[in-house]
Amino acid sequence: MVEYEWQRVAREISADIDAGRIPAGAALPSILRLAEQYGVADHTVRRALRDLRERGLIETLPHKGSFVVGGSDGPVT
């Protein structure tokens, strides 16, 4: 099975969230910084973040950034 780069990035960020390395409420680095960190293009990071948003792991606030909502079990309540 082929894994796209955006899937790898999303999987690695998700694993960091699940392990508590990126706690609920924490801001993720900027798209450009994440692209540099994972060695991918910025559009790849954007696609990974969209996947994480769709799964309810992060939320993105315009002009503020992306923030961790909860682990793979769902949002923190």
Secondary structure, DSSP 8 states (H G I E B T S, - for coil): ----HHHHHHHHHHHHHHTTSS-TT-B---HHHHHHHHTS-HHHHHHHHHHHHHTTSEEEETTTEEEE-EETTEE--
